[in-house]
Amino acid sequence: MTAPSTLETAAAADVPTELTDGYHLVVDALRMNDVDTIYGVVGIPITDLARLAQAQGIRYIGFRHESNAGHAAAIAGYLNKKPGVALTVSAPGFLNGLVALANATTNCFPMVQISGSSERHLVDLKQGDYEEMDQLAAAQPFVKAAYRVSRVEDIGRGIARALRTAISGRPGGVYLDIPAAVLGAIMPKAEGDRTLSRLVDPAPRQLPAPEAVDRAIELLSSAERPLVVLGKGAAYAQADAKVRQFIESTGIPYVPMSMAKGLLPDDHPQSAATARSLALKKADVVMLIGARLNWLLGHGRAGWNPDAKFVQIDIDPKEMDSNQPISAPLVGDIESVLDALAERTKPGQITAPSAWREELGARSAQNVAKMAERLEADPHPMQFMGALKAVRDVVHAHPETYIVNEGANALDIARNVIDMHVPRHRLDSGTWGVMGIGMGYAIAAAVESGAPVVAIEGDSAFGFSGIEIETICRYQLPVVTVIMNNGGVYRGDDTNPYDDAPSPTTLMSAARHDLLIEAFGGKGYRATTPAEVTAALTEALASGGPALIDCVIDPSAGTESGHISHLNPKGITVGNITPAKK
């Protein structure tokens, strides 16, 4: 005979029982684990979940598209070093969010996407339910982990497991599937409360082996031309003082990857960023701190000294030897590894010979002088350089400003022109080089920090998430969007040799992006000279509200695919396309 449930016992005794449901348990579990912001798009079956979260003190930021909400949650995870949370509806909404979740996993950002889903018995028999999809199966190939909650009493465990998985070890994206029936399920509140738990030490320190540390010290101390490469993992670690202490105490030159810019100031005397090609070509021992030898670093082959030996700090041992043999792997979290290096290195044991530093310094000075000449030019119509120099000069007066950057030429040129002095204040397309992160990243940076944000967008890249300027205006966020408008994907002067239809890379040359934001109550500016860019950005930042500056750039400015045009395959028709006869 089955024992009576708490509800049956209470009913028999005519005693009122306080109840809870899946919605409340999700919110209670998130609050218990210090989740204070959710980014999402509402709809069946999660609308009431967003309402309840807001009523319980969790900040809810509602987007116009799930990919943008997901990108916001991902970059919030990077900035805060704790999982960002995105909330989506089922099927198509889930798939839209999955793009951002996969990107978060590739970039090692801690993020959890919670999606409602259709009823399991209908999905499994493929009976055609509303937005029917096996979302768990769809997510698994693209994320760090995927889980489904099938019983209301497992919600607390599911939330805790998803959050821990996202942040522990190498951070990444985690999918959590909660069917509609589970969200609506009811149980006694006292029993529900007992199913919730608060995570204990979800991202524990991982110390390197002493012998591994000694091996790395020996290799670095033998180097004649040592080099450190700082990746965005070094910025994520928030061990800023220890990274700087290691660099400065050893004197080793360093090259920052784009999102590691500002970890040390870009004008630091040991920065070899402006002599990067020479540094990679000649370095004999390279220490990777939070950086991977992926395509962004030529897989450790293209442009590198073929005899270089590598020291790599990474929390994931599987990353070692992925492209090149790692002579001294240091498996552990960055802060713990740097602590161990400091403890076990004798004073003066690791140094950078003065001849090597002077060689890099001379090349840097030469390249900086060349760049200064290009920046001083003021051609008409306006070029990328002129517009971005104006942005740089204004932002220098506001060092607290976050820079979000995407596009092809807009990304590549801004990365070289706008130097950074504060860590984690440059947010860009990252490891995948994906377009569409702009407005999501900008919104999250403003929400999480309260600081001003300048989003520098190519006109093509802006189109992926541009409708979110309504979100920026709705929440009155201090975001200024600066669009490099040259009327095209890459550039705006391509032609269609067949007829009068636009070419594949042609956008509307007469577009007025500045009027778009005014439809939502923001302030729009149109700039055709660097002086007008300066005036508009100065005024926009001073206002502290939503603004957009449409920078009209020469349509012939820019190159195909920016700095990675070499990745375009070369077929027999390239440069020799003959139009067909009509």
Secondary structure, 3 states (H helix, E strand, C coil): CCCCCHHHHHHHCCCCCCEEEHHHHHHHHHHHCCCCEEEECCCCCCHHHHHHHHHCCCEEEECCCHHHHHHHHHHHHHHHCCCEEEEECCCHHHHHHHHHHHHHHHHCCCEEEEEEECCHHHHHCCCCCCCCCCHHHHHHHHCCEEEECCCHHHHHHHHHHHHHHHHCCCCCEEEEEEEHHHHHCEEEHHHHHHCCCCCCCCCCCCCCCHHHHHHHHHHHHCCCCEEEEECHHHHHCCCHHHHHHHHHHHCCCEEECHHHCCCCCCCCCCECHHHHHHHHHHCCEEEEECCCCCHHHHHHCCCCCCCCEEEEEECCHHHCCCCCCCCEEEECCHHHHHHHHHHHCCCCCCCCCHHHHHHHHHHHHHHHHHHHHHHHCCCCCCCHHHHHHHHHHHHHCCCCCEEEEECCHHHHHHHHHCCCCCCCCEEECCCCCCCCCHHHHHHHHHHHHCCCEEEEEEHHHHHHHHHHHHHHHHCCCCEEEEEEECCECCCCCCCCCCCCCCCCCECCCCCCHHHHHHCCCCEEEEECCHHHHHHHHHHHHHHCCCEEEEEECCCCCCCCCHHHHHHCCCCCCCCCCCCCCC
